[in-house]
């Protein structure tokens, strides 16, 4: 009996000593020490870009072209997975709940990270706590377009048409809580007209219906509307939602020039990974992304789609997204615009 008790005490002592050694080397320190090795080994399998819009939208187009070039540098395939719906939040939630290992990332923008949370749409993720902003790489502004079948060429003419038909003007959006939703509501207030917002599961189907006349007006970026819709005469651009005119359409006035302020709708594209992803992997991805967007061919392609290249650090991108979230929350409160619950 005494021998058994002695062995038990020895075992307990050994456990205590082991715990003391672990305490001297906390997990955080071990993680920091092993991160360079993680970065060198990363990636060793395909990476998945989750996109919240259907195939054919501007974000999807960029994800596929960008992913193809990034895959060459990382020497691993990059798979684009479209998970549209609920104003891009289905995709965001999926990424937030994924393993923080650098192999699942949200290729998205301001809708799911900024405008939807700011406008109060119920979501099952925290845009600040559940993601690490890796890299922002595009910045641009959209245009307000109208179905050409209405025979309307200017914004004043559209407002006159809407005032003569209260509640009949239909404004397409990429979903409740999206930037387009906000712009539609703001247009109604600024122009003192009545309209109906029509939500879609992304920008691509919204623009298809605008071109077909199922909705009268919508908001799209040049990559989405320029050649396919404006160039073919299916929609007419009425104004640009930016602080200044854009080079592609120098004769197209800004909303502010036409007496409607507060319409600057800066949109951007970036990459996010789940919270807890090792710092070394975030740094590696940021470096490779910066390398891609600075390549002349890629930068020129982005310019043709109405976007400019930006290359902030992860910390700068984090501060930017937090600032944008606060800005949209203030605008939402000021104008009393909230997403449908």
HELIX and SHEET records of a PDB file:
HELIX    1   1 UNK A    2  UNK A   24  1                                  23    
HELIX    2   2 UNK A   27  UNK A   41  1                                  15    
HELIX    3   3 UNK A   58  UNK A   74  1                                  17    
HELIX    4   4 UNK A   86  UNK A   88  5                                   3    
HELIX    5   5 UNK A   89  UNK A   96  1                                   8    
HELIX    6   6 UNK A  110  UNK A  110  1                                   1    
HELIX    7   7 UNK A  111  UNK A  115  3                                   5    
HELIX    8   8 UNK A  116  UNK A  118  1                                   3    
HELIX    9   9 UNK A  148  UNK A  150  5                                   3    
HELIX   10  10 UNK A  155  UNK A  164  1                                  10    
HELIX   11  11 UNK A  179  UNK A  191  1                                  13    
HELIX   12  12 UNK A  203  UNK A  212  1                                  10    
HELIX   13  13 UNK A  222  UNK A  225  1                                   4    
HELIX   14  14 UNK A  226  UNK A  230  3                                   5    
HELIX   15  15 UNK A  247  UNK A  249  5                                   3    
HELIX   16  16 UNK A  256  UNK A  258  5                                   3    
HELIX   17  17 UNK A  279  UNK A  293  1                                  15    
HELIX   18  18 UNK A  296  UNK A  304  1                                   9    
HELIX   19  19 UNK A  314  UNK A  335  1                                  22    
SHEET    1   A 6 UNK A  78  UNK A  82  0                                        
SHEET    2   A 6 UNK A  47  UNK A  51  1                                        
SHEET    3   A 6 UNK A 104  UNK A 109  1                                        
SHEET    4   A 6 UNK A 266  UNK A 274 -1                                        
SHEET    5   A 6 UNK A 131  UNK A 141 -1                                        
SHEET    6   A 6 UNK A 307  UNK A 309 -1                                        
SHEET    1   B 3 UNK A 217  UNK A 220  0                                        
SHEET    2   B 3 UNK A 143  UNK A 147 -1                                        
SHEET    3   B 3 UNK A 235  UNK A 240 -1                                        
SHEET    1   C 2 UNK A 169  UNK A 173  0                                        
SHEET    2   C 2 UNK A 195  UNK A 199  1                                        
END                                                                             
